[in-house]
Amino acid sequence: MTPTSSTAHNKAVLVTGCSSGIGRATALYLAQQGFTVFATVRKESDAQNLRDLGIATLIPVCPLDLSHKETIAPALDFIRGELSQRPDLKLYAIVNNAGGGGVAPIELMDLDRFRLDVEARLVGPLALLQDLLPLIREAHGRVIWIATPAIIPIPFVAGIHACDFAVNCLARTLQIELKRWNIPNILVRCGGVKTAAPARGARELEEDFQQWPRERFELYAGTLRKEQAELSQFDARRSEPNVIAEVVYRALVAEKPRRRYQIGYMSGVASALEYLPQPLVDWIMERRAQ
Ligand SMILES: NC(=O)c1ccc[n+]([C@@H]2O[C@H](COP(=O)([O-])OP(=O)(O)OC[C@H]3O[C@@H](n4cnc5c(N)ncnc54)[C@H](OP(=O)(O)O)[C@@H]3O)[C@@H](O)[C@H]2O)c1
C-alpha cells in the first residue's frame, strides 16, 4: 500500500521528548501528516512553544519526565482524558524517543546521571507501554523505538549505547511477545543526526575534564582528545532530524512495516557490522581503538 495521509485519520501517536531534535521534528511532521500527536515535554516553556505553533493536532503533554515516575501517572491521565473526549480517536502508536546520555570512559561515568538515563530510556518507556498497551492492542497499532544503529561496542559512549543495547533487546523481545496481536515493535536506528545533543555532549565533556580526578583523567586524556577531534568531523556531516521524522511516518503508515529502519549519517555502515560474528566485531573495534 502506498502511504497516504488518510491512513493517519483518527489515529493518535504519543511521541516522547519533543522539546527539540528528533522528537520535535517527528511530532511536527506526524501532526502535519494528519496524526493527532501527544508530544511529551518536561518544561512548560517547551509545551508553550509547541502550542504557539498553532497546530490543532499537536497536543503537548507536560510535564513528563521519564526519570521521575511521579510525572508518569498524571501524564497518562491527561492522555486518557483527551482520548475520552474523542471516542473516534484511537491511540495507535508510541514513539519512544526521549533520552540523553553523555560521553565518558566507563571508569569515570557519573552513575547518578547513568541511573537517570536508564530510567529515561528503559524504565519510563516500559511504564508508558505497560499502561497504554491495551489501547494500542485495540487500535491494532505499533510501537517505535528510536535508537543508535547497531549493538557494537564503541568506547566512551556506553552511557548511551548500553541503553541502546537494552532498547534493542526490549523491542525485539516485544516483537515476539506481542506477535499474536500483531503489534510490531520497530527499531528506527539513527546514525548521526543534527540536534542539540552533540554540542551539549561536547560541552559537558569539557566540564567533566575539569571535574574528574586528575590522575584518572590523565589515563584517558589522549584517547579522549582524539575521540573529540573525530567526533567534531562526524558532527559536521550529521543528517537533518526531518529525515528521521519521515522514516517514522513511513513505519507508521506502511501496511507491513519493516522491523528495522536505518537512517542518518553512517547508519548503514554501523548496521552492516551487525552481520559479522561478534568476536570479529570485537576484534575490529579493538584494533580501531589502538
Ligand atoms: N542525535 C543523534 O545523532 C542520535 C543518534 C542516534 C540516536 N539518537 C537518539 O534519539 C533520541 C533523541 O535525541 P536527540 O538527538 O533528538 O536529542 P535532543 O535534541 O537532546 O532531544 C532529547 C529529548 O529527550 C528529552 N528527554 C531527555 N531526558 C528525558 C527524560 N528523563 N524524560 C523525558 N524526556 C527527556 C529532552 O527533553 P529536555 O529538553 O527537557 O531535556 C528532549 O526533548 C535519543 O534517545 C537519542 O539517544 C540520537
Ligand as a Chemical Component Dictionary entry (heavy atoms), coordinates in Angstrom:
data_LIG
# 
_chem_comp.id                   LIG 
_chem_comp.type                 NON-POLYMER 
_chem_comp.pdbx_formal_charge   0 
_chem_comp.three_letter_code    LIG 
# 
loop_
_chem_comp_atom.comp_id 
_chem_comp_atom.atom_id 
_chem_comp_atom.alt_atom_id 
_chem_comp_atom.type_symbol 
_chem_comp_atom.charge 
_chem_comp_atom.model_Cartn_x 
_chem_comp_atom.model_Cartn_y 
_chem_comp_atom.model_Cartn_z 
_chem_comp_atom.pdbx_ordinal 
LIG N1  N1  N 0  21.302 12.874 17.559 1  
LIG C1  C1  C 0  21.775 11.711 17.147 2  
LIG O1  O1  O 0  22.745 11.645 16.371 3  
LIG C2  C2  C 0  21.140 10.417 17.608 4  
LIG C3  C3  C 0  21.591 9.215  17.026 5  
LIG C4  C4  C 0  21.013 8.011  17.435 6  
LIG C5  C5  C 0  20.012 8.011  18.384 7  
LIG N2  N2  N 1  19.594 9.206  18.943 8  
LIG C6  C6  C 0  18.555 9.128  19.959 9  
LIG O2  O2  O 0  17.488 9.983  19.603 10 
LIG C7  C7  C 0  16.804 10.419 20.759 11 
LIG C8  C8  C 0  16.603 11.920 20.680 12 
LIG O3  O3  O 0  17.881 12.539 20.671 13 
LIG P1  P1  P 0  18.159 13.957 20.008 14 
LIG O4  O4  O 0  19.468 13.852 19.316 15 
LIG O5  O5  O -1 16.980 14.458 19.299 16 
LIG O6  O6  O 0  18.443 14.836 21.335 17 
LIG P2  P2  P 0  17.768 16.140 21.962 18 
LIG O7  O7  O 0  17.540 17.179 20.920 19 
LIG O8  O8  O 0  18.605 16.485 23.126 20 
LIG O9  O9  O 0  16.339 15.623 22.448 21 
LIG C9  C9  C 0  16.200 14.774 23.553 22 
LIG C10 C10 C 0  14.770 14.888 24.045 23 
LIG O10 O10 O 0  14.576 13.940 25.106 24 
LIG C11 C11 C 0  14.078 14.649 26.227 25 
LIG N3  N3  N 0  14.458 13.995 27.467 26 
LIG C12 C12 C 0  15.697 13.761 27.960 27 
LIG N4  N4  N 0  15.623 13.140 29.134 28 
LIG C13 C13 C 0  14.310 12.972 29.403 29 
LIG C14 C14 C 0  13.587 12.403 30.480 30 
LIG N5  N5  N 0  14.201 11.903 31.545 31 
LIG N6  N6  N 0  12.231 12.387 30.414 32 
LIG C15 C15 C 0  11.583 12.915 29.352 33 
LIG N7  N7  N 0  12.207 13.497 28.312 34 
LIG C16 C16 C 0  13.560 13.517 28.340 35 
LIG C17 C17 C 0  14.663 16.046 26.122 36 
LIG O11 O11 O 0  13.951 16.949 26.941 37 
LIG P3  P3  P 0  14.644 18.275 27.602 38 
LIG O12 O12 O 0  14.749 19.295 26.504 39 
LIG O13 O13 O 0  13.717 18.651 28.684 40 
LIG O14 O14 O 0  15.999 17.839 28.093 41 
LIG C18 C18 C 0  14.480 16.272 24.631 42 
LIG O15 O15 O 0  13.145 16.615 24.359 43 
LIG C19 C19 C 0  17.654 9.970  21.956 44 
LIG O16 O16 O 0  17.072 8.812  22.527 45 
LIG C20 C20 C 0  18.991 9.641  21.327 46 
LIG O17 O17 O 0  19.706 8.647  22.042 47 
LIG C21 C21 C 0  20.126 10.393 18.575 48 
# 
loop_
_chem_comp_bond.comp_id 
_chem_comp_bond.atom_id_1 
_chem_comp_bond.atom_id_2 
_chem_comp_bond.value_order 
_chem_comp_bond.pdbx_ordinal 
LIG N1  C1  SING 1  
LIG C1  O1  DOUB 2  
LIG C1  C2  SING 3  
LIG C2  C3  SING 4  
LIG C2  C21 DOUB 5  
LIG C3  C4  DOUB 6  
LIG C4  C5  SING 7  
LIG C5  N2  DOUB 8  
LIG N2  C6  SING 9  
LIG N2  C21 SING 10 
LIG C6  O2  SING 11 
LIG C6  C20 SING 12 
LIG O2  C7  SING 13 
LIG C7  C8  SING 14 
LIG C7  C19 SING 15 
LIG C8  O3  SING 16 
LIG O3  P1  SING 17 
LIG P1  O4  DOUB 18 
LIG P1  O5  SING 19 
LIG P1  O6  SING 20 
LIG O6  P2  SING 21 
LIG P2  O7  DOUB 22 
LIG P2  O8  SING 23 
LIG P2  O9  SING 24 
LIG O9  C9  SING 25 
LIG C9  C10 SING 26 
LIG C10 O10 SING 27 
LIG C10 C18 SING 28 
LIG O10 C11 SING 29 
LIG C11 N3  SING 30 
LIG C11 C17 SING 31 
LIG N3  C12 SING 32 
LIG N3  C16 SING 33 
LIG C12 N4  DOUB 34 
LIG N4  C13 SING 35 
LIG C13 C14 SING 36 
LIG C13 C16 DOUB 37 
LIG C14 N5  SING 38 
LIG C14 N6  DOUB 39 
LIG N6  C15 SING 40 
LIG C15 N7  DOUB 41 
LIG N7  C16 SING 42 
LIG C17 O11 SING 43 
LIG C17 C18 SING 44 
LIG O11 P3  SING 45 
LIG P3  O12 DOUB 46 
LIG P3  O13 SING 47 
LIG P3  O14 SING 48 
LIG C18 O15 SING 49 
LIG C19 O16 SING 50 
LIG C19 C20 SING 51 
LIG C20 O17 SING 52 
# 
